């Protein structure tokens, strides 16, 4: 299976794969809803972003470069703008995930505290509700106990399922933001290397 995956990516060097992106012009890498904005301020095209993320997920821990294939040679100033824009965009996505992670941890802690509080109340109420019938006492205590465990489970579920996924997204965004972006034009036999984006 791994051999099938790697057959879709060309080797850039002995220990590095190339994630190839072919476009007709640089503008196709960006959203076109704001044609007046500079590349640095524009969002990347969502299909392009999704393709990079899926490719990085697929190649796993292997090192990689992002190679943009264009029909014509692109001036260095335009190549540099694209590099900066890509790095800034994925750093921004990483920042959003860190914010999401902080909210997630706060919510998990709140649910855990609520669960422990309800569990404590249910324990305290046992044998101390003389004014209520046995049936009502059991109903209240069982209700508090169920609510406590639901709250505690929700707290752990957030950490088990959502936390790990968010951390994985952060790592992917950081990897993409820190990787080298190179350009290859069909009117030139040689690739134009970029300075390391990291």
N, C-alpha and C positions, 0 to 999 in steps of 0.2 A: 504493500500500500504506500509506504513512504517513497519508494522508488517512483511510483506513479505520480505522486505529488511533486517531487523534485524534477521530474521530466517536463513539467510545465514552466519551470524557471531556468533560465540560462545561468550558467556559472559566470560570475564576474571575476572571481579569482579562486584560488584553491579552497578557501574557506568562506566564500561569500557568494550569495545568490543575488541576482538582479530581478527586482520587481519592475516589469516593463509596463509603461503606460504610453499608448500611441494616440496622438491627437493631431488634428489638422493645423491648429494654432494654439498659442498659449492661452488665449481667452477662454477656450473650452474647458480649462481646468477650474474655472471660477463660475460662480452664480452670475447670471446676466440680468438680474432684476434691477441692479443699480449700475448702469453702464458708465456713469460719470465718476464713480469712485475708483481710486487707485487700487492696484492689486493688493497692496498691504492692508487696505481697509475692507476688502471684499471677502465674503465667505467662499470657501472652496466648494466646488460642485459636489453635491451629496453623493452622486454615483462614484465619483473619484475617491471621496473619503471612504465610502463603504468598501470599495475595491481594495484600497490600501489596508484597511483594518482586516478584512477577510484573508488577504494574502499573508499578513503578518501572523494571524492566528494559524494559518495552514502550515507555514514553514517553521513554526515553533521557535526554538532557541537559536536557530541558525542565523548567522549574521547576514545582512543584506544591504544593498543600495537601492535607491529609487531612480530608475532610468526613464527619462521622458523622451520619447521618440517623436520627432517633428519632421515635416517634409523639407523644411528650409533651416539654414543656420540662424540662430538667434543671438543677438548681441549680448555681451557679458552683463550689461546693466539690467537687461530684462531677465536674464537667468538669475541674477542675484536677487532681484525683486521677488521672483517666484520662490526661491529658497527661503527668504525671510518670511514671506507670506505663509508658506507651508509650516515652517517652524512655529511661527506665532499662533497659527490656527490650532495646531495640535497641542501646544502649550496651554491655550485657552480651554480646549476640551478637557485637558488634564485638571485644570483649575476648577472647572465645573464639577468634575467627579469628586475632587477633594471636598468641595462644599456639600455635595450630596452625601458623602461619607460622614461628614460631621453631623449633619441632620439625622442620618440613619443611626449613628451611635447615640445621639441625644434621645431619639425616639425609643431605642432599645433600652437605654438606662431608665427612662421614664416608665416604660411598661414593666420592667423588672421591679422597680420601686413600688409601683402600684400593686403588682402581684404579691410581693412580700407583705405589704400593708394589709391587703385583704386576707391573706393567709393568717397573719397575726391576729386580726380582728376575729376571724372565725374560731381560732383556738381560744381566745379570751372569752368569747361568748358561750363556749361549752360549759354548761352547768351554772351559768350566771344570768339566765333569762327566766327567772321564776314567774314573772308576770305573764309569760306566754305558755300556751299549751305545748305538750311534747311534739305534736305534729308541726306546729308553727316554728318551734325552736329548731327542729331537724331541717325544715325547709329553708330557713334563713341561713343556717350554718352550711348546709350543702350548697346552697346558691353562692355563698361567699367563697367557698372552697373551689367550686367549679370556675367561678370568675377569676380567682387567683391563679389557678393553673393555666387557664386560657391566656391570661396576661403574661405569665412567665414563659409559656411556650412561644407566644408571639415574639417576645424579646429574644429568645434563643433562635427562632426561625429567621429573624432579620439578620443575625450574625452569621448563621450557617449558610443561608442561601443568597442574600443580597450583598453581604459584606465581601464575600469571595469574588463575586462577579464584578463588583465595583473596583476592587484592587486589581483584578485582571485587566480591566479597561484602562486604568491608570498606567499600568506597565506598558500596554500596547501604545497608548498615546505618547508616552515618554520615549519609547523606542523609535517611533516614526519621527518625532520632532528632533531626535538626536542623530538621525542617519543622514548620510551623504546623498545629495541629489545631483545627478549628472544628466547631461543632455546629449542626445545622439540625433544628428540630422541626416536625412537620406541623401542630401547633396554633398555630404562629406564622408569619407571613408573612416575617419577617426572620430572617437568619442571625445567630447569636451569635458574634462574632469572638473569637478567643483571642489572648492575648499570644503573641509569637513563642516557639516552643519552643526555638529556638536561642539 
